[in-house]
């Protein structure tokens, strides 16, 4: 267990490709997330899964090359229901 800005958190294996992420133990979903990883089908599936959960894309994706592969980053936000009225 470690402490994050969101309170207690733990490291968890997030995908079959073995990417580890810091997961909040808060019962509330995070309203903002920055998803990063190799630009592959697994990354796209992670983003698609978050969109299915109600998140929306926030800004444009960013891409960089780490010397071995392209790394992608995409911010997503979970709209506040009060803001949508």
C-alpha angles and dihedrals in degrees: 000000000000135000121251132179086267095055128258113009140169137207113252135179102248104187145017089257089066102248110161120215136181107249122199117230089210114121088222117083115242111258093210127037133172109206117199135176145110112322096251141115091280091058091049090049091052091052092044090051091053091049088053088054091057101267118138128213112260115203128329125315118257125219131194136167118234096193093269108044145356113272119205131202127191128176118216130186132201107223118235107241089221090058092056097061 
